[in-house]
């Protein structure tokens, strides 16, 4: 029996070459408006999705309604969980934010990342 995939495989050789769509100002931003852009590369049932995201520097506050895994291609941010430790996340780093995570992101250099929401 041969299984046929429901969606084609997506392979990114150079994610910086992908044309991003304007996603408007970051809703979680807590200072001056922060420009965001992105590209959804895969969408599953419900909130399942994977894609690329770019955001300009500035402060923001987050409460995750899904789990999210990220891998940073470029940029720098300081992530601080409420009541917890601060982490510097930069190009080459990966992180997982579990559903219910709350805290702040202080984006210090424009962030370009791959994300998976699940």
N, C-alpha and C positions, 0 to 999 in steps of 0.2 A: 504494500500500500504506500502511495506517495502522498506526503502532506504538502499542501500548497499554502505558503504564508499569506496571511490576511493583508499585510502591508509590505511594501518593498523595503529592503534594507537601505538605510541612509548612511553613507560614508562621507566624512568631512576630511579632506586632505589638508585644507587650510581654512579654518573657520573664520579667519579675518577677511576672507574673500567673499563671504556670504553677505548679500545685501539685506540689511536690517530694516524693519518697518518702524516708523515713529509711533511709540506707545504713549506719548504725552508725558506730563510731569508725574513723578513718583508719588502715588497717593500716601505712602508711609512717610514721606519727607516731613521734617519738623522745622526746617529753616526756609531758605530761599528755594524756589522751585528747582527741582533736579530733573534734567532731561533723561528720558529712558527710551531705549529702542530694543527691538528683539525680533526673533524669528522662531515660531513654533515649528519644530522639525518632525514631531510625532505627537498624536493625540489619541488617547485611549478612552475607556469608559470613565465617566465622572470627571474627577480632577486629575486623572493620569495624563501627564504630558512631559515632553522633553524638548529643550530648545536652547537658544542662545539669548543672552541678555546683556545689555550695556547700560550703565548708569553713570551720570556725572557726579562729582564730589558733593558731599554734604551730609548732614545728620539725618537719621531716620529711626523710626520705632516700629518694631515688628511683633506680630502675634501670628504664628504659623497655624493655619487651619488644615494643612496637609504635612506630610513629611517632605523634606526637600534635600537633595544631594547636589552639591555644586563642585565644579572644578574651575579654578581661576586660570584664564589665559593671560590676562594682564590686569594691572591695577593693584590697589592696596586699600584695605579697610581694617578697622579695629571693630571687632564684634564683642559685645558684652552681654552675657545672659543676665537677666534680672536675678540679683542676689548671688551671682557667680563670678567666675573668672573672665578676664578680657583676653581675647586671642587676636593676634595680628594674622590676617589672611592675605596672601600675596600670590603673584603668578606662580603656577606650579603646585599650589596647595589645593587640597580637597577638604570638604567639610560636609557633615550631615546635621540638619536641623530637624529634630523630631516634632511631630504634630504637638501643638501646645507650647512650643518654645516661644518665649517672649524676651525681648531685650532690645538693644540698640545696635545699629550699624553706623559707624562713622567712616564714610567713604572718603579717603584722603587723596586718591588718584583714580581717575575714571576706571571703573570696573568693567571687564568683559569676561563673561563666564558661560560655561555650559551648565544647565540645570536639569534636574529630573524631579518632578513632583509626583508623589505616589502616596 
